[in-house]
Amino acid sequence: MPGDSENHHPFLTAGHALHRTWLGRSEDTVHREDPQVRKYEFAYILDPGLDDGAVAESMARYVKLIQDQGGEVTQQDIWGRRKLAYEINKKTDGVYVYIRMRGTRKVVDELHRALRFDESIMRNLIVIDEDAERRNAEARAHMPNPDAVDRDRDRDRDRDRDRDRDRDRERPERGERADMRMGG
């Protein structure tokens, strides 16, 4: 029928159906909803021309985005301006920002979407950090007893003080010649 849009525009309808099918397949295979909460490390480099307020605002914006999507920020830090290993957009340095978080794949997908539109970000990296708990447990197991650390620090301080005192005894007084002091 000429009035029916499906029959009137068969090419557009077929293309639309094909597009819908392709998107459905893509979403099913590539962007599957993963309910598993994982640990991620998220680092990005900002344009060095930004002032400190803009850098802090950028970090706050991404922390809020993570939290709004149901994620949890466990650590956030501005590493500051650092020299780049190679030029990016004719710039030799950038401002590094680091965020450690827990979240689902949905959080990461939303971060990637937002990062595409942020022109102040020169580079970004989001990686899964599944070994974080194991590394933390190993580090705690290898940490010395705090009392032993204090005892060792006190012993080292006493040794250094005694060494400095002995060195001061061997030095000649001001204005005194070394050969006169030694009896020569």
FIKOLZA-1660 file (N, C-alpha, C; in steps of 0.1 Angstrom, whole numbers, plus 5000, padded with zeros to 4 digits):
% residues 184
   i   px   py   pz ch aa at
   1 5008 4988 5000  A  M  N
   1 5000 5000 5000  A  M CA
   1 5009 5012 5000  A  M  C
   2 5005 5022 4992  A  P  N
   2 5013 5035 4992  A  P CA
   2 5013 5042 5005  A  P  C
   3 5002 5041 5013  A  G  N
   3 5002 5049 5026  A  G CA
   3 5010 5042 5037  A  G  C
   4 5013 5029 5035  A  D  N
   4 5020 5022 5045  A  D CA
   4 5035 5024 5044  A  D  C
   5 5041 5029 5054  A  S  N
   5 5055 5033 5053  A  S CA
   5 5064 5021 5050  A  S  C
   6 5060 5009 5055  A  E  N
   6 5069 4997 5053  A  E CA
   6 5069 4994 5038  A  E  C
   7 5058 4994 5032  A  N  N
   7 5057 4991 5017  A  N CA
   7 5062 5002 5009  A  N  C
   8 5060 5014 5013  A  H  N
   8 5064 5026 5005  A  H CA
   8 5079 5028 5005  A  H  C
   9 5086 5025 5015  A  H  N
   9 5100 5026 5016  A  H CA
   9 5107 5013 5020  A  H  C
  10 5107 5003 5010  A  P  N
  10 5112 4990 5014  A  P CA
  10 5127 4990 5017  A  P  C
  11 5134 4998 5010  A  F  N
  11 5149 4999 5012  A  F CA
  11 5152 5003 5026  A  F  C
  12 5145 5015 5030  A  L  N
  12 5148 5020 5043  A  L CA
  12 5143 5010 5054  A  L  C
  13 5132 5004 5052  A  T  N
  13 5127 4994 5062  A  T CA
  13 5136 4982 5063  A  T  C
  14 5140 4977 5052  A  A  N
  14 5150 4966 5052  A  A CA
  14 5163 4970 5058  A  A  C
  15 5168 4981 5055  A  G  N
  15 5180 4986 5061  A  G CA
  15 5179 4988 5076  A  G  C
  16 5168 4994 5079  A  H  N
  16 5166 4996 5094  A  H CA
  16 5165 4983 5101  A  H  C
  17 5158 4973 5095  A  A  N
  17 5157 4960 5102  A  A CA
  17 5171 4953 5103  A  A  C
  18 5178 4954 5092  A  L  N
  18 5192 4949 5092  A  L CA
  18 5201 4955 5102  A  L  C
  19 5200 4969 5103  A  H  N
  19 5207 4976 5113  A  H CA
  19 5203 4972 5127  A  H  C
  20 5190 4970 5129  A  R  N
  20 5185 4966 5142  A  R CA
  20 5191 4952 5146  A  R  C
  21 5191 4943 5136  A  T  N
  21 5196 4930 5138  A  T CA
  21 5211 4930 5141  A  T  C
  22 5218 4938 5134  A  W  N
  22 5232 4938 5136  A  W CA
  22 5235 4944 5150  A  W  C
  23 5228 4955 5153  A  L  N
  23 5231 4961 5167  A  L CA
  23 5227 4951 5178  A  L  C
  24 5216 4944 5176  A  G  N
  24 5212 4934 5186  A  G CA
  24 5222 4923 5187  A  G  C
  25 5228 4918 5176  A  R  N
  25 5238 4908 5177  A  R CA
  25 5251 4914 5183  A  R  C
  26 5254 4926 5180  A  S  N
  26 5266 4932 5185  A  S CA
  26 5265 4934 5200  A  S  C
  27 5253 4939 5204  A  E  N
  27 5251 4941 5219  A  E CA
  27 5252 4928 5226  A  E  C
  28 5246 4917 5220  A  D  N
  28 5246 4904 5227  A  D CA
  28 5260 4898 5228  A  D  C
  29 5268 4900 5218  A  T  N
  29 5282 4894 5218  A  T CA
  29 5293 4903 5224  A  T  C
  30 5292 4916 5221  A  V  N
  30 5303 4924 5225  A  V CA
  30 5301 4931 5238  A  V  C
  31 5289 4937 5240  A  H  N
  31 5286 4945 5252  A  H CA
  31 5276 4937 5261  A  H  C
  32 5279 4925 5263  A  R  N
  32 5271 4917 5272  A  R CA
  32 5271 4923 5286  A  R  C
  33 5260 4923 5293  A  E  N
  33 5259 4928 5306  A  E CA
  33 5266 4919 5316  A  E  C
  34 5276 4923 5322  A  D  N
  34 5284 4915 5331  A  D CA
  34 5281 4919 5345  A  D  C
  35 5274 4912 5353  A  P  N
  35 5270 4916 5366  A  P CA
  35 5281 4915 5376  A  P  C
  36 5293 4909 5372  A  Q  N
  36 5304 4907 5381  A  Q CA
  36 5311 4920 5384  A  Q  C
  37 5313 4923 5397  A  V  N
  37 5320 4935 5401  A  V CA
  37 5335 4932 5401  A  V  C
  38 5342 4940 5395  A  R  N
  38 5357 4938 5394  A  R CA
  38 5364 4951 5399  A  R  C
  39 5377 4949 5401  A  K  N
  39 5385 4961 5405  A  K CA
  39 5392 4966 5392  A  K  C
  40 5392 4979 5391  A  Y  N
  40 5398 4985 5379  A  Y CA
  40 5408 4996 5383  A  Y  C
  41 5418 4999 5375  A  E  N
  41 5426 5010 5377  A  E CA
  41 5424 5019 5364  A  E  C
  42 5421 5032 5367  A  F  N
  42 5418 5041 5356  A  F CA
  42 5428 5053 5357  A  F  C
  43 5436 5055 5347  A  A  N
  43 5445 5066 5347  A  A CA
  43 5443 5074 5334  A  A  C
  44 5445 5087 5335  A  Y  N
  44 5444 5095 5323  A  Y CA
  44 5453 5107 5324  A  Y  C
  45 5456 5112 5312  A  I  N
  45 5465 5124 5311  A  I CA
  45 5458 5135 5306  A  I  C
  46 5458 5146 5313  A  L  N
  46 5451 5159 5309  A  L CA
  46 5460 5168 5302  A  L  C
  47 5455 5177 5295  A  D  N
  47 5462 5188 5288  A  D CA
  47 5469 5196 5299  A  D  C
  48 5482 5199 5297  A  P  N
  48 5490 5206 5307  A  P CA
  48 5486 5221 5308  A  P  C
  49 5478 5226 5299  A  G  N
  49 5473 5240 5300  A  G CA
  49 5462 5242 5310  A  G  C
  50 5457 5231 5316  A  L  N
  50 5446 5233 5325  A  L CA
  50 5451 5237 5339  A  L  C
  51 5444 5245 5346  A  D  N
  51 5448 5250 5359  A  D CA
  51 5444 5239 5370  A  D  C
  52 5449 5240 5382  A  D  N
  52 5446 5231 5392  A  D CA
  52 5431 5228 5395  A  D  C
  53 5423 5239 5394  A  G  N
  53 5409 5238 5396  A  G CA
  53 5402 5229 5386  A  G  C
  54 5406 5231 5373  A  A  N
  54 5401 5223 5362  A  A CA
  54 5405 5208 5363  A  A  C
  55 5417 5206 5368  A  V  N
  55 5421 5192 5370  A  V CA
  55 5413 5185 5381  A  V  C
  56 5411 5192 5392  A  A  N
  56 5403 5187 5403  A  A CA
  56 5389 5185 5399  A  A  C
  57 5383 5194 5391  A  E  N
  57 5370 5193 5386  A  E CA
  57 5368 5181 5377  A  E  C
  58 5378 5178 5368  A  S  N
  58 5378 5167 5360  A  S CA
  58 5378 5154 5368  A  S  C
  59 5386 5153 5378  A  M  N
  59 5386 5141 5386  A  M CA
  59 5373 5139 5393  A  M  C
  60 5368 5150 5399  A  A  N
  60 5355 5149 5406  A  A CA
  60 5344 5145 5396  A  A  C
  61 5344 5149 5384  A  R  N
  61 5334 5146 5374  A  R CA
  61 5334 5131 5371  A  R  C
  62 5346 5125 5370  A  Y  N
  62 5347 5111 5367  A  Y CA
  62 5344 5102 5379  A  Y  C
  63 5348 5107 5391  A  V  N
  63 5344 5100 5403  A  V CA
  63 5329 5100 5405  A  V  C
  64 5322 5111 5402  A  K  N
  64 5308 5111 5403  A  K CA
  64 5301 5102 5392  A  K  C
  65 5307 5102 5380  A  L  N
  65 5302 5093 5370  A  L CA
  65 5302 5078 5374  A  L  C
  66 5314 5075 5380  A  I  N
  66 5316 5061 5385  A  I CA
  66 5305 5058 5396  A  I  C
  67 5304 5067 5405  A  Q  N
  67 5294 5064 5416  A  Q CA
  67 5280 5064 5411  A  Q  C
  68 5276 5073 5401  A  D  N
  68 5263 5073 5396  A  D CA
  68 5259 5060 5389  A  D  C
  69 5269 5054 5383  A  Q  N
  69 5267 5041 5376  A  Q CA
  69 5268 5029 5385  A  Q  C
  70 5269 5031 5398  A  G  N
  70 5269 5020 5408  A  G CA
  70 5283 5016 5412  A  G  C
  71 5293 5022 5407  A  G  N
  71 5307 5018 5411  A  G CA
  71 5311 5025 5424  A  G  C
  72 5322 5020 5429  A  E  N
  72 5328 5025 5441  A  E CA
  72 5343 5030 5439  A  E  C
  73 5346 5042 5442  A  V  N
  73 5360 5047 5441  A  V CA
  73 5367 5044 5454  A  V  C
  74 5378 5036 5453  A  T  N
  74 5385 5032 5465  A  T CA
  74 5398 5041 5467  A  T  C
  75 5403 5047 5456  A  Q  N
  75 5414 5056 5457  A  Q CA
  75 5414 5066 5446  A  Q  C
  76 5418 5078 5448  A  Q  N
  76 5419 5088 5438  A  Q CA
  76 5430 5097 5441  A  Q  C
  77 5438 5101 5431  A  D  N
  77 5450 5108 5433  A  D CA
  77 5453 5116 5420  A  D  C
  78 5458 5128 5422  A  I  N
  78 5463 5136 5411  A  I CA
  78 5478 5136 5412  A  I  C
  79 5484 5129 5403  A  W  N
  79 5499 5127 5403  A  W CA
  79 5506 5140 5399  A  W  C
  80 5499 5149 5392  A  G  N
  80 5505 5162 5388  A  G CA
  80 5511 5161 5375  A  G  C
  81 5518 5172 5372  A  R  N
  81 5524 5174 5358  A  R CA
  81 5537 5166 5357  A  R  C
  82 5538 5158 5346  A  R  N
  82 5549 5150 5344  A  R CA
  82 5553 5151 5329  A  R  C
  83 5565 5148 5327  A  K  N
  83 5570 5148 5313  A  K CA
  83 5566 5135 5306  A  K  C
  84 5561 5137 5294  A  L  N
  84 5556 5125 5286  A  L CA
  84 5568 5118 5280  A  L  C
  85 5567 5105 5277  A  A  N
  85 5577 5097 5271  A  A CA
  85 5579 5101 5256  A  A  C
  86 5568 5106 5250  A  Y  N
  86 5568 5111 5236  A  Y CA
  86 5558 5122 5235  A  Y  C
  87 5559 5130 5225  A  E  N
  87 5549 5141 5223  A  E CA
  87 5535 5136 5219  A  E  C
  88 5525 5142 5225  A  I  N
  88 5511 5140 5222  A  I CA
  88 5505 5153 5219  A  I  C
  89 5500 5154 5207  A  N  N
  89 5493 5167 5202  A  N CA
  89 5503 5179 5204  A  N  C
  90 5516 5177 5201  A  K  N
  90 5526 5187 5202  A  K CA
  90 5529 5192 5216  A  K  C
  91 5526 5183 5226  A  K  N
  91 5528 5187 5240  A  K CA
  91 5538 5177 5246  A  K  C
  92 5547 5182 5254  A  T  N
  92 5557 5173 5260  A  T CA
  92 5555 5169 5274  A  T  C
  93 5544 5175 5280  A  D  N
  93 5541 5171 5294  A  D CA
  93 5526 5171 5295  A  D  C
  94 5521 5165 5306  A  G  N
  94 5507 5164 5309  A  G CA
  94 5504 5162 5323  A  G  C
  95 5492 5163 5327  A  V  N
  95 5488 5162 5341  A  V CA
  95 5482 5148 5343  A  V  C
  96 5487 5140 5352  A  Y  N
  96 5483 5126 5354  A  Y CA
  96 5473 5125 5365  A  Y  C
  97 5462 5118 5363  A  V  N
  97 5452 5115 5373  A  V CA
  97 5450 5100 5374  A  V  C
  98 5449 5095 5386  A  Y  N
  98 5447 5081 5389  A  Y CA
  98 5435 5078 5397  A  Y  C
  99 5427 5068 5393  A  I  N
  99 5415 5064 5401  A  I CA
  99 5415 5049 5402  A  I  C
 100 5414 5044 5414  A  R  N
 100 5412 5029 5415  A  R CA
 100 5397 5028 5419  A  R  C
 101 5390 5018 5413  A  M  N
 101 5376 5017 5415  A  M CA
 101 5371 5002 5415  A  M  C
 102 5359 5000 5419  A  R  N
 102 5352 4987 5418  A  R CA
 102 5339 4990 5411  A  R  C
 103 5336 4981 5401  A  G  N
 103 5324 4983 5394  A  G CA
 103 5321 4972 5384  A  G  C
 104 5310 4973 5377  A  T  N
 104 5306 4963 5367  A  T CA
 104 5311 4968 5353  A  T  C
 105 5309 4960 5343  A  R  N
 105 5313 4964 5329  A  R CA
 105 5305 4976 5325  A  R  C
 106 5293 4978 5330  A  K  N
 106 5285 4990 5327  A  K CA
 106 5292 5003 5331  A  K  C
 107 5299 5003 5342  A  V  N
 107 5306 5015 5347  A  V CA
 107 5317 5018 5337  A  V  C
 108 5325 5008 5333  A  V  N
 108 5336 5009 5323  A  V CA
 108 5331 5014 5310  A  V  C
 109 5320 5008 5305  A  D  N
 109 5314 5013 5292  A  D CA
 109 5310 5028 5293  A  D  C
 110 5304 5032 5304  A  E  N
 110 5300 5046 5305  A  E CA
 110 5312 5055 5306  A  E  C
 111 5323 5051 5313  A  L  N
 111 5335 5058 5313  A  L CA
 111 5341 5060 5299  A  L  C
 112 5342 5049 5291  A  H  N
 112 5347 5050 5278  A  H CA
 112 5338 5060 5269  A  H  C
 113 5325 5059 5271  A  R  N
 113 5316 5068 5263  A  R CA
 113 5319 5083 5267  A  R  C
 114 5321 5086 5279  A  A  N
 114 5323 5099 5284  A  A CA
 114 5337 5104 5280  A  A  C
 115 5347 5095 5280  A  L  N
 115 5361 5099 5277  A  L CA
 115 5362 5103 5262  A  L  C
 116 5354 5097 5253  A  R  N
 116 5354 5100 5239  A  R CA
 116 5351 5115 5236  A  R  C
 117 5343 5121 5245  A  F  N
 117 5339 5135 5243  A  F CA
 117 5346 5145 5251  A  F  C
 118 5356 5141 5259  A  D  N
 118 5363 5150 5267  A  D CA
 118 5376 5154 5260  A  D  C
 119 5377 5166 5254  A  E  N
 119 5388 5170 5246  A  E CA
 119 5400 5174 5255  A  E  C
 120 5399 5176 5268  A  S  N
 120 5410 5179 5276  A  S CA
 120 5419 5167 5280  A  S  C
 121 5413 5155 5277  A  I  N
 121 5421 5142 5280  A  I CA
 121 5429 5138 5268  A  I  C
 122 5442 5137 5270  A  M  N
 122 5451 5134 5259  A  M CA
 122 5452 5119 5257  A  M  C
 123 5452 5111 5268  A  R  N
 123 5453 5097 5268  A  R CA
 123 5446 5091 5280  A  R  C
 124 5441 5079 5279  A  N  N
 124 5435 5072 5291  A  N CA
 124 5437 5057 5290  A  N  C
 125 5436 5051 5302  A  L  N
 125 5438 5037 5302  A  L CA
 125 5429 5031 5314  A  L  C
 126 5421 5021 5311  A  I  N
 126 5414 5014 5322  A  I CA
 126 5417 5000 5321  A  I  C
 127 5422 4994 5332  A  V  N
 127 5426 4980 5332  A  V CA
 127 5420 4973 5344  A  V  C
 128 5417 4960 5342  A  I  N
 128 5412 4952 5353  A  I CA
 128 5424 4949 5363  A  I  C
 129 5421 4950 5376  A  D  N
 129 5431 4947 5386  A  D CA
 129 5426 4936 5395  A  D  C
 130 5425 4924 5390  A  E  N
 130 5420 4913 5397  A  E CA
 130 5429 4908 5408  A  E  C
 131 5442 4910 5406  A  D  N
 131 5452 4905 5415  A  D CA
 131 5455 4915 5427  A  D  C
 132 5447 4925 5428  A  A  N
 132 5449 4935 5439  A  A CA
 132 5448 4929 5453  A  A  C
 133 5438 4921 5455  A  E  N
 133 5436 4915 5468  A  E CA
 133 5448 4906 5472  A  E  C
 134 5452 4898 5462  A  R  N
 134 5462 4888 5465  A  R CA
 134 5475 4896 5468  A  R  C
 135 5478 4906 5460  A  R  N
 135 5490 4914 5462  A  R CA
 135 5490 4921 5476  A  R  C
 136 5479 4926 5479  A  N  N
 136 5477 4933 5492  A  N CA
 136 5480 4923 5504  A  N  C
 137 5474 4911 5503  A  A  N
 137 5476 4901 5513  A  A CA
 137 5490 4897 5514  A  A  C
 138 5497 4895 5503  A  E  N
 138 5511 4891 5503  A  E CA
 138 5520 4902 5509  A  E  C
 139 5517 4915 5506  A  A  N
 139 5524 4926 5511  A  A CA
 139 5522 4927 5526  A  A  C
 140 5510 4925 5531  A  R  N
 140 5508 4925 5545  A  R CA
 140 5515 4913 5552  A  R  C
 141 5516 4902 5546  A  A  N
 141 5523 4890 5552  A  A CA
 141 5538 4893 5553  A  A  C
 142 5543 4900 5544  A  H  N
 142 5558 4903 5544  A  H CA
 142 5562 4915 5551  A  H  C
 143 5552 4922 5556  A  M  N
 143 5555 4935 5564  A  M CA
 143 5560 4930 5578  A  M  C
 144 5571 4937 5582  A  P  N
 144 5576 4934 5596  A  P CA
 144 5566 4939 5606  A  P  C
 145 5568 4933 5618  A  N  N
 145 5560 4937 5630  A  N CA
 145 5563 4952 5633  A  N  C
 146 5553 4960 5635  A  P  N
 146 5555 4974 5637  A  P CA
 146 5564 4977 5649  A  P  C
 147 5564 4969 5660  A  D  N
 147 5573 4970 5671  A  D CA
 147 5587 4968 5667  A  D  C
 148 5589 4958 5658  A  A  N
 148 5603 4955 5653  A  A CA
 148 5608 4967 5645  A  A  C
 149 5599 4973 5637  A  V  N
 149 5603 4984 5629  A  V CA
 149 5607 4996 5637  A  V  C
 150 5600 4999 5648  A  D  N
 150 5603 5009 5657  A  D CA
 150 5617 5006 5664  A  D  C
 151 5619 4994 5668  A  R  N
 151 5631 4990 5675  A  R CA
 151 5643 4992 5666  A  R  C
 152 5641 4988 5653  A  D  N
 152 5652 4989 5643  A  D CA
 152 5655 5004 5640  A  D  C
 153 5645 5012 5639  A  R  N
 153 5646 5026 5637  A  R CA
 153 5654 5033 5648  A  R  C
 154 5650 5029 5661  A  D  N
 154 5657 5035 5672  A  D CA
 154 5672 5031 5673  A  D  C
 155 5675 5018 5669  A  R  N
 155 5688 5013 5669  A  R CA
 155 5697 5020 5658  A  R  C
 156 5691 5022 5647  A  D  N
 156 5698 5029 5636  A  D CA
 156 5700 5044 5640  A  D  C
 157 5691 5050 5646  A  R  N
 157 5692 5064 5650  A  R CA
 157 5704 5065 5661  A  R  C
 158 5704 5056 5670  A  D  N
 158 5715 5056 5680  A  D CA
 158 5728 5054 5674  A  D  C
 159 5729 5045 5665  A  R  N
 159 5742 5042 5658  A  R CA
 159 5747 5054 5650  A  R  C
 160 5737 5061 5643  A  D  N
 160 5741 5073 5636  A  D CA
 160 5746 5084 5645  A  D  C
 161 5739 5086 5656  A  R  N
 161 5743 5096 5666  A  R CA
 161 5757 5093 5671  A  R  C
 162 5760 5081 5675  A  D  N
 162 5773 5077 5680  A  D CA
 162 5784 5079 5670  A  D  C
 163 5781 5076 5657  A  R  N
 163 5791 5078 5646  A  R CA
 163 5794 5092 5644  A  R  C
 164 5783 5101 5644  A  D  N
 164 5785 5115 5643  A  D CA
 164 5793 5121 5654  A  D  C
 165 5790 5117 5666  A  R  N
 165 5797 5122 5678  A  R CA
 165 5812 5118 5677  A  R  C
 166 5815 5106 5673  A  D  N
 166 5829 5101 5672  A  D CA
 166 5836 5109 5661  A  D  C
 167 5829 5112 5650  A  R  N
 167 5835 5120 5639  A  R CA
 167 5838 5134 5643  A  R  C
 168 5829 5140 5651  A  D  N
 168 5831 5153 5656  A  D CA
 168 5843 5154 5665  A  D  C
 169 5846 5144 5673  A  R  N
 169 5858 5144 5682  A  R CA
 169 5871 5143 5674  A  R  C
 170 5870 5137 5663  A  E  N
 170 5883 5136 5654  A  E CA
 170 5886 5149 5647  A  E  C
 171 5876 5158 5645  A  R  N
 171 5878 5170 5637  A  R CA
 171 5885 5180 5646  A  R  C
 172 5895 5188 5639  A  P  N
 172 5901 5198 5647  A  P CA
 172 5892 5210 5650  A  P  C
 173 5894 5217 5661  A  E  N
 173 5885 5228 5664  A  E CA
 173 5888 5239 5654  A  E  C
 174 5880 5249 5653  A  R  N
 174 5881 5260 5643  A  R CA
 174 5894 5268 5647  A  R  C
 175 5902 5271 5637  A  G  N
 175 5914 5278 5639  A  G CA
 175 5925 5270 5644  A  G  C
 176 5923 5258 5648  A  E  N
 176 5934 5249 5653  A  E CA
 176 5939 5241 5641  A  E  C
 177 5952 5240 5640  A  R  N
 177 5957 5232 5629  A  R CA
 177 5957 5218 5633  A  R  C
 178 5956 5209 5623  A  A  N
 178 5955 5195 5626  A  A CA
 178 5968 5189 5632  A  A  C
 179 5980 5195 5627  A  D  N
 179 5992 5189 5631  A  D CA
 179 5995 5194 5646  A  D  C
 180 5990 5205 5650  A  M  N
 180 5992 5210 5664  A  M CA
 180 5984 5201 5674  A  M  C
 181 5972 5197 5669  A  R  N
 181 5963 5189 5678  A  R CA
 181 5969 5175 5680  A  R  C
 182 5976 5170 5670  A  M  N
 182 5981 5156 5671  A  M CA
 182 5995 5156 5678  A  M  C
 183 5999 5168 5682  A  G  N
 183 6011 5168 5690  A  G CA
 183 6024 5169 5681  A  G  C
 184 6022 5173 5669  A  G  N
 184 6033 5173 5660  A  G CA
 184 6039 5186 5658  A  G  C
% end
